[in-house]
Amino acid sequence: MTPATLQMTEADLRSLPPVVDVPTAAAVLGIGRTAAYELIRCGNWPTPCCGSASLSGFPPRHCSTW
């Protein structure tokens, strides 16, 4: 199963660490990894981002409210 097809439950979201990587954040948002990196590259990622497009971290609580 790829992150883009991963269905996260409320329990899954609560069990995530404080900061997650791009593929996990993409799964939380229900988008693909490539689309996530493109949003980051263009400056259109909808949540706070720690790092750069190649090495990024995201607080999942922000992703789940987007």
N, C-alpha and C positions, 0 to 999 in steps of 0.2 A: 504494500500500500504506500503510495507516495503522499507527501505532506499535503498536496493540493486536494487529495480525495479524503483526507483524514477528517472524520467527523468528531469534533470535540464536545464532550458533555460538560455540564457545569462542574462536575467533580474533577474532570480532566483539567479544566481551567484553574480550579483552586489548587491543584497539585503542582502546577508549574512553578519553577523558581522565580525569583524577583525579576530577572532579566533573561530573555530567551533569544535564540539566534534567528536569522532571517527565515529559514524554512519553517520553523515553529510558529513564528509570528504570522507568516503567510497562511499556515494551516488554521490558526485562530481566526483570521479574517476570511478564510474560505477562498483564497486566491492561490495561484501557482507561484512557485519560487522565482521563475523568470519574471513574471509580472511584478512581484515584490521588489526585485532588484532594479527593475526599470523605474518603478515609482520612487525608489530611493535616489537613483541616479539623477532623475529629473527634479528632485526636490519636492515631490508630491506625496511622500509617505505621510499617512494621516496621524501618526503618533510620535511622541518624543523618541529620538534615536540617539544611542550612545555609540560613537565610533564613526566609521566610514562605510561606504557601500560594500567594500570587500570584507569588512570585519565589523559587524553591527550587532547591537543588542537592544532589545525592546522590553519595556515593562508590559507584560501581557494584560494587566488590568486595563491599560489604555486601548489595547487592540480589541478587547471584547466589547468595549463601549462604542467603537467606531461604526 
